[in-house]
Amino acid sequence: EPKPHGKQCDQYHNCGCSYTRTTGIWQTVWLERVPETSIESLRLTPDFDAGTLSVEVKLRGAEDGVLMEVRVFDEGKEIVTSTNPAVGRLVLSIPNVKAWNPDSPHLYDLKVRLVREGQALDEVGSYFAMRKFSLARDKQGFLRFQLNNQPLFLYGPLDQGYFPDGLYTAPTEAAMLFDIEYTRAIGCNYIRKHVKVEPARWYAACDRLGMIVWQDMPNGGKPVGDVTTVLAMIAGMKWDDKHWLERFGRGDESNRLQYYTEL
């Protein structure tokens, strides 16, 4: 059944633009012992215009009587503290906002702790940036990319994310960082990550080093072949989302829904 499948083909040899088949674990894997009631994940969403941060915590285990303590740090100094029931969404006001941009990739640190009846149950650390990506039309009516409400020309490479000694996996931390640092050194401000989702460590490095990421969605649908692909590019063929062609594997509604779910 057609579905988003990244770079891989289903054969052992190259398959045009679907690349070589690979197998095995290539993302980060670990085991961690946690309390019965613990923090499963965080969703941190900045509102640059309002100067606020939305904090959503997903819990494992019972939520009754659990409080969430959130502390925000700027260069090691605690600037915001809040304690609320560990359900729903918490919105924090960030004083004297320091904007993130490629020339000044400022990051705030965050600590979240779960407490019940004065006893600490779990604690995790994270970080966030105060930034806003948007689109706006210029005086001539052309749509322009904006960072923090200011026009920014995106300049950078399409990055396949391959390594000669690890394929999809960077062999070392230094190897992973080298690609990002070199991209900055040659004057780029963004990386278009092509049809691959990197480990979270890679995205964190981009945040820290001042690199914007344009994330491609994995491939999907049916193979169309090199001839069709080249002809479509030469003819400038484009379809909007109302014209599904069974030839390209998007005629099935469940296939489209799966694509949007993963996106």
C-alpha positions, 0 to 999 in steps of 0.5 A: 500500500502506498505510504510515506517511506523516506528514501528507501526503495523495496529492492536491493539495488538503486531505484531511481530517486528512491535511493539504496535500500538500507536496514537496521537501527539508525536513530537514537535508542535508549532505555530509561527507568522512570517513576510510575508517574513521570513526564513522557514528553514536552511541547514548547511553543513560543509566541514571539509577538506576545512574548510568551511560551506555551508549555504542554506536558504529557504524563505517564501514570496518574495525574491526580494531585500532581503539580507541575513546577516550571522554571526558565533560565537565561544564561543560568539565571532563573527568570520565570517560575510557575507552579500549576496542576500538571494538566492542560497548557501553561502559558508563561510570560518571558520578560525582555525577550531575546530573539533567536536568529542565525547571527545570535542563536539565543536559547533559554533553558527550561526545567520541569518537575512533577510534585505531589504532596511536596514530594518530587516525582520526576524532573526533565530539562529542555530548552527553547528559542523565542522566534517566529517563522512567517510569510508576508508580501513585499511592496511588489506583492511577492511572498517573502519568508520572514524571521521574527517579522523581518524579511530573511533570504534563505541561503543553503544547501539540500542536505541528504544526511548521508555519511560514507562511514555510517549511511544514515547515522553519523559515525561520531558527534564531531562528524555530525557537527562538522556538516552544520559548522561547515555550512555556516562557515560558507555563509549559509543560514539554513539547511534543507533536510531532504526526505530524512528525519534526523535524530533530535540531537542534530536539530538541537545542534542546529538550534545551538549553532544558528541554523534554520532547518527546512524539513522535507516530508518523506516520499510517498505514493507510487514510483513514477520513474525517471522519465515521468519525473524529468518530463514533469520538471521540464514542462513545469507541471504542477497540481494543487491538492484538489487534483489527485492522480491515481498514477502517482498513488494519491487517489486513495483517500486513506493514503492522503490522510496518512500523509497529513497525519505524519506531516 
